Structures are given as structure tokens and as C-alpha cells.
Amino acid sequence: FIDELDYNAEDIVVNKTYGNPFFGNDLEKQLTALGAQELIFTGIATNNAILFGANAAIEKNFKVTLVHDACGAQTDADHEAALAIIKNRAANEIVDARTLLGSI
């Protein structure tokens, strides 16, 4: 594991090895046990990991919020194309970071 992450023993660590973050691990079980109903997506590869993850989460009946300016892809065109797919198919809401932080 990466020591610099400074995680605690009670932190949930999921080894995501597929595009679908729920495949091959107990992520859904852990989120359900926590009572999670909404997942907020940020990260690298809007056109891969974020797209697959948001789609899988919405299929599992989680509310999906994507923070578009906290995601990225190899090119702006790839990022924008993935956002268009996610907006139409895999997210309840797409926000920017400032909006999200203002709602917390």
C-alpha cells in the first residue's frame, strides 16, 4: 500500500481493478452498511473510470453526483464527450467543485 496516503485502520480501502468499481470487491456491501445513498465522483479518466463507475453506481440505485472540474481525461474532447454520456445516462447531477462545496 502507499504509506503517504496516511489512512487509518477504520478507513475503507477498496482495491479497484476493473472499470466497474463494484466488480470483484465488497464496495457495494460496505456502502450499504454505511447507509450511503449518494456517491460523488471525481478523478482521472472521465472517459473510463468515471464513466464506468457512474454508470455502475446508478445501476445500483445510488444517487450519482459528478464534479466535472475535479475530473479529467487525456484530452478536453475526451472529457467533454464522456461528460455528455454521463449527463444523459449515468448521473443525477453534474456540478462544479465550488457548487458542491457550497452545498456542504
Buried (B, 14 or more C-beta within 10 A) or exposed (E): EEEEEEEEEEEEEEEBEEBBBBEEBEBBEEBEEEEEEEBEBBBEBBBBBBBBBBBBBBEBEBBBBBBBEBBBBEEEEBBEBBBEBBBEEBBBBBBEEEBBEEEE
